[in-house]
Structures are given as structure tokens and as C-alpha cells.
Amino acid sequence: MDKVRFLAIGCGSRGKGMIENLAKTHGAQIVAICDVYEDRVMEMAEKVEEISGTRPECYTDCEKAFCHPIDAVFICSSWETHIPFAIKAMEMGIITLVEVGGAYSVEDCHRLVETYERTKTPIMMLENCCYNKTELLATAMARDGLFGDIIHCEGEYAHDLRAEITKGEENRHYRLRNYINRNCENYPTHELGPIAKLMNINRGNRMVSLVSVASKGAGLEAYINSREIENKKLIGQKFEQGDVVTTIIKCAHGETIVLKLDTTLPRHYSRNFTVRGTKGLYEQNNHMVFFDGMEEIFETVDFYEKYINNAKEYEEKYLCDQWKGITKEEIEAGHGGMDVVMLNGAVDCILKGREFPIDVYDMAAWMVITPLTEFSIANGGHPVEIPDFTHGEWIQRKPLDVVKLPSYNE
């Protein structure tokens, strides 16, 4: 196989950019596009034709789209459809790439794993943050022992989405209905994915249990009441979703993970990827490392002024080749370059028949956080067990990074 023939499903706000990047990816050919909205399909088909020179077949019916001659499916549709479409694709023997989002039930995650184990159809979750420059830099440094024994990691999806959510009806976006009806950590994988890879979750370690609590939800109502909005039906609308959701996860070897969802209050964007070990720490927000023996400064502002961006000193040694060789065009293509690095890696795995570095066990373990937090929140922060989707195999599965990382202590 010298080209992977893709069906791309979902041409909304996220799918649009990702499909465009896939069309530019070496070894990928988008031969069919599907979305329930015809205008989106036509617009996307024109863009793909502009990039590749070939117009893909257009569908608004997924049943028909899956019958098109394809090698792989690229699922970028609404959160609710990710697992059903993935299961359908695996049942048909179609290699499956799935965009990020949480699950709607624990049972769905078990069905996902069962389908893979029965069909052996390759599947990968497209968690682009696992391929981001700073997450990979910190992971390489952790692999080489610079932070010592890893004790604790933190991450968050902190992104002011009030405008996107409240325009959900006009933009035909799924987030609105989720924020009206659910209260959970609805988007855990951007922060959890890189942490899970660094901590070797499902490959020598696993997440055992969690507790989750949510603040009250007042941000969206305040936003709606303070400005003129197009969708008047939202005036007076109550939202189940809390403004800030905090989740604490306990791992098999005693490590802890803290996740935070923060999307409906005024704030700057952050994933706050933080690594804590016995020898030092990494903080993404300041691109900063601090090691045992460095000068401690009591005043926080003075401390950050001294050390901010000092992790840059480690980039020459610990950045992977993909980030050392990235172009300006690739950086501007989407999410600072991580989309391109991820898609290049995913397509290369398909062409060479290699194992996907984010597999069905990762996908299930990360997605199940959403329904588990929903239960924990509804029950006053009650501890909840996290299923072992590997059936005990996590103990002997070998670590697998998403790219080859520089190492000097082998």
C-alpha cells in the first residue's frame, strides 16, 4: 500500500481543520467525505479537491459512506457518534482513527475493547496533545530520569468556550446539548493523554480509581444575561455542567493525577501540563523546570521571573526529530504543529503495518473517565473504580511512546 484511502466523517469546526491537514499528509488520500449536513460536505469536498487535485465522493448517509472502497476511516463527528462509528468500522475491518472526546457509558468502552479484540482491526485515538512539543520534551526528560521517580502529574483543559457553547444551535455544535444535560469531566484526553503516556498507563502502570467534584454552574447563565445573543431560547436556560470540574486519579504504583475542566468562566487557554518527581518538576504554563539544588525564591513572581522558559535550554538535547525539523507551514497548520506530527505518525503506522502508539486500551481508559466522573459528581465525590481494560496485561505490556524520544541513559 503506497496510499491510504480514507473516508472522513464529520466536517464541523474541528473536523474541518483536521480533514484539511489529513489531505496534506504524505501517504493519505481522502476518497470520501460524510456529514449529516450537505453544505458542510460540499464545502469540505471543494477544499480537499483544491489540496489534492481529486474530488472525494460526498455522502450524508454514513451507511452508504462506509460501503465506499476505503482502507481507513477518520472519525471527526460529534462525541456521541465516536464509539458507535468506531465499532462499525472495526466490524467491517476498516482501520479506524477517532478524534477525541469522552464516552457516554462504561459499557460503551467495554464494547469498544471487545470489538477490537474480536476483529483485531487497528484503531487509534487521535489525541494530538500527546504529540505536542512541550509534552514530548518533558516526557523525554522524564524517560532519562531528570525528574527522578514520577510522583504526581496535573493537567487541565482550560479554555473559555462560552461563545462556542452558546452559539451551538446556530453552528450546529454538539457541546451545547452536553452542557445543558450533563455534569462531568467531558473532555479529559487533552490533559490526561500525555500524562498517561508519561506514566506508562496500560503499559506497566494503570489508573485504579478516581474521585471528582464540580463547582456550581453559573458562568454560562451570566454570559448569556450580560450580552445580546442570537439564540433567545437560551435566556433562562439552566445548565447541568459545573463551571470547574476537578478529578483526582490514583494509580497502581501510588502516583496521583489531577485533571481540571474549566471552560465556562473568563480565562486564558491552558493545559497546565505539570510533572512532579523526586528530583524536580516541569511546568508547561511557564515552560519551566526546577531541579533539586537550584536556588529557591520565596516570592512567587520573583521565582517565575528567574526561571520562566528555562526548559528551552533542554530542547536541543531532548526534542524529538519531528519537532526539530518542523516547518513554519506545519506549525501554522493547526494547534501549533502537533496535528501534523500526529497525522504523519498515524498514516506512517498504517503504511508500514506498525502498532498504533495510542491503542484501544488507551482510548477506553481515557474515554471512560467521563462517565465515571459523572457518577462520582452525582454521588458527592464518591470514589469510583476505573476498569482494567487490558485484563491484567498492563503488568507486562512494554512502554510505547508516540514518537522515538532522545535518550542518553540507556
N, C-alpha and C positions, 0 to 999 in steps of 0.2 A: 504494500500500500504506500503510494507516494503522496496521496491527498486523502484527508478525512472528510467525507461528505456529511455535513451537518444539517439537521433540522433545528431551527431556532424557534423556541416557543416563548412568547411574551415580549412585546415591543413597547412597554411602558417606560417610565422615566429611567429606571435602572437598566432594563433590557436594551433600550435603545443604544446607550453608550457601549455596553458590553458586546452587543452584536456587531457594532461598528468595529470594535477592536478585534473581535474574532475574525472578521472579514479581512483584516490586515495581517493576521497571524500566518506565518510561513507554515505550509502544510495543511491549512484549513480551507475548506470550500463550503460556503453556505448555499445549499441547493434548494432549501425550502424554508419558508417562514410562516409562522402561525400566531394569530392573536384573535380574540373574540371580536375585536373592533377592526373593521375593514380599513378604515382610514389609517390606522397605525401600521397595518400590514403593508399597504401600498407605499406609504412614506418610507418604511424600512427597506422595502424591496428596491426602491429607487436609489437609496443610499448604498446598499450592497452592490448594486449594478455599477454605480459610479466608482466604487472602490475596486471591484474585481473584474468588471467588464462583462459579467454574466448575470442575468436577472434570475433570481430564485423563483420557484413556484410559490404561489400565495394561497394560504388557507385561513379560513375562520373556524373550521371544524377540525379539532385535534384528532378525532378518529381517522379522518381521511389523511391528515398530515402524517400520521405515524405509518401509513401504508406507502408513503413515498420512498423510493430507493435511497436509503441512508446508511451510514456507518455509525453515527453518533447523534445524540440529541443534547441540546443546550437549553436547559430549562431556566428561564428568567421570569416566569409568570408570578402570579400572586402567591403569598405564603401558603394559602390553603391548598394550592394545587401541587406544591413541590413533591410531597411524598406520593400522592396518587399517580402523578405523571412518571415519577422515577420508577415506581413499581411496575407500571405498564410497560415502560421501556425495557426494563430488565427482563420481564416476562417474554418480550419479543426478541431478546438477545441483542438489543441496541445499547452500545456503550453510552453511559449516562453521566453528564456533567450538570450539577444542580447549583443554582445560586443560593445565597444564604437566607436564613430566617429560622424561626423556632417552629417546633412541632405543635400539634393541637391535642395530642394524646400520647401517653406512654405506649399504648397498644400500637399506634401507627409506627413508632420507632422499632418495635419488635417485628412488625410486619415487613418493614424495610430490610432489616437484617436477615430475616427468614427468606425473603425473596432472593437476596443476593446469594445466600449460602446454598440455596436450591438451584439457582440458574447459573451462578458463577459469572454473571455479566458484570464487567468492570464498572464501578461507579465512583465518582469523586465529588465532594463538596467544593465549590469554588469560593473558598474563604480567602479573599485577596490579602487581608491583613497579615496572614501567615507569610506572605511574600514581600512585605514592606521592608524598606531599607533598615529602619531602626530596630524593628523586632528581630530581623535576621542578624544584625550586628550584635545585639545583646545576647542572642541565642548562641552565636559563635563564641563569644567571650565566656558565656556560662559553660559551654562544652569544654573549653580549655581550662576551666577551674578558676577563673579570675574572681568569681563571686563566692567561691567555696561551696559548701553544702547549701543547696537552694531550700529555703525555709518557707517563703511566702511570696506570692505574686498578686498584683492588683491590676485591674483593667476596667475601663468603662466605655459605654457608648454615650458620650455627652455631646449632644447635637441639637440645637434649637430647631425643632421640626414643626413649630406651631403653624406657620404659614402653609406648609405642605399638608399637614393633617386637616386643617380647616378648609382647604381647597380640594379635599378628597373627592367630593361629588363632581365638581367641575372638571377635575383632572382624571377622574375615574381611577382613583388610587385606593388601594385596599387598607391603608393604615387607619383611615377614619373609622371604619366599622370595627376594627380591632380595638381602638382606643375607647370607643363607646361601650363595648361589650365585655372586654377582658381586663384583668388586673394581674400582670405578670412581668417577668423579665422576657419581653417579647423579641428581643434582638440580641441574643447573647454571644454570637460567634465571633464578632469582630474583636472583642476583648478576650474571650475565652480561647479561641483557636490558637493564637500564638503562645499563650500561656501553656495550653495543653501540650503543644509540640515541645516547648522548652522543658516541661516537667515529665516528658515521656509518658503521657497518659495513654492507656491501652497498650503500651509497649514498655513494660517494667514497672508501671505505676497505674493507678486508676483513681477516679473520683468515687468516694464512698457514700457521702451524704451531704445534704445542704439544709440551710435554713434561709428563709427570705422574708423580708418585710417591705412594705410600701408606705410611703407618706400619703397623706390625703392628696386628692387630685383637684387642684384649683387653678392651675396655670392656663389651661385651655379656655375655661369659662371666663377668666379675667381677660385673656387675649381677645376673645370674641366680643366681650362687653365694652372694650376700650377702643374699638375701631369699627369702621364701616366694612362689613363683609358681604360677599356676594350671596352666600347661601343663608338666607334669613331663617331657614328651618333650624339652624344651629343655635339661634338665640334661645336661651333657656335649656339647652341640651345638657344633660348630665353625662359625665364620662366616668366609667368604672376605673380607668387606668390611673394609678398613682403617679404623681409628678416625678418622684425619685424612688427607685426600687433598689434595695441593697441585698445582695446574696452572698452568703459565706459558704464555701465548699471545703470539706475535709477530704484529704487524700489518703491513700492506703499507707503511706510511709510517714504520715503525720504532718505533711505540708498543708498549708491553707491557701485558699484563693478567695479574693473578694472581687465581686463584679458589681457594677453600678449602671443602671439605666437612668438617663437624665435628659429628657427630650422635650419637655413642655414648660420650661422656665427660661427666662433670658440668660444666655451664657455663650461662651466661645466653644468652638469644636475641640474635643479632646478624646483620646482613648486612654490616656494616663497609664500606659503600659509600664509597670513597675516590677523590678526583680530585686528580691532581698535574699542575701546569703550570709554565711558566717564570715566572709572576708570583705563584703562590700555590697553596693547596690547600683542599680541603674534606674534613672527616671526619664521617661520619654518626653514629658512635658518640657523639661529643661535640657534634654539631650545631655544628661549629666551622669557621671559616675562618681562614686565616693568609695574609697577603699580604706580599710583599717590602717591607721597610721597617718592618714592625711590630716591636715590642720582642721580642727573643729572650730566653728564660729557660732557663737550663741545667737546672734541676731540673724533671723532667717533671711532678710533681704540682703544683708552683707554676705551671708553664706552663698546665696544664689548668684550674686554679682561676681563672686570669686570663681565659682565652679561651673557656671552655666555654659553649656555647649562644649565642655571639656571631653565628652565622648568622641568628638570629632578626631581627637588625637589617635584613636584606635581604629579609625576607618581604613587606613592604608593596610593595616595588618589583618583586620578581621572582616572586612566587607567581602562578600562572595563575588565571583566573576561577573554574574549577571548585573550587579549594581555598579561594579567598577566600569563596565563597558556600556552602560545605558546611555541612550542619546537624548538630546533635548526634546525631540519629537515624541519619543516614548514616554518621557516624564510628563509631557503635556497631554498625552493621550487619555489619561484617566486616573484619578486618585494618586497622582504623583509618581506614576510609573509602575506601581505594584500590579495593576491589571495586566499589563504587557508581560511582566516577568511570570505571572501565574499562567496566563494563556499559552505562552511559549512552552512552559514546562508541561502543561496538561496535554497539549497536542503532541509534543515530543514523546511523552509516555505512550500515547496511543500508537504513534507511528512505529515506535521501537518495541512495543509489547511489554513495556515495563510496568511494574506495580505503581498505582497511584499513591502519592505520599499522604493524601488525606482520603482515607478509605471509608467504607460503610460503617465501620465500628466507631470511627471518629465522628462521622456525620450523625449517627444515632445518639452517641454520648453527648454531643454538643447541643443537638436539637431538643433532646429530652429535658434539658434544663428549663425550657419554657413551661410545659405543663406541670413539672414538679414545683416550680416556684409559684405557679398559680394555686396549687393545692396548699403549699406552705403558707402563703399570704392569707388565703381564705381561712386558715386554721390558726391564726395568731402567731405565725412564725414557727410552726411546728416542724421539728426535724423530719426530713424525708430521705429515705434510702435511694441512692442512684443505682439503677440496674447495671450489671456487668454484661454488656452485650457480647463480650468475647468468650463467654462461658468458661472463664478461668484461664484462658490462653494469654491474657495480659502479662502473666508472670514470666513467660518465656519468649514472648514476641520481642524482636530486636528493635531498638530505636531507629526511626527513619525520618530524617529531616526533609523539608520540601525542596531544598537545593543542596548541593555539596558545599559544606562550610569549611573555611580555612581552619586548620588545626596544627598546633605546634607542640603538643604534649602527647602524641601518640606513642 
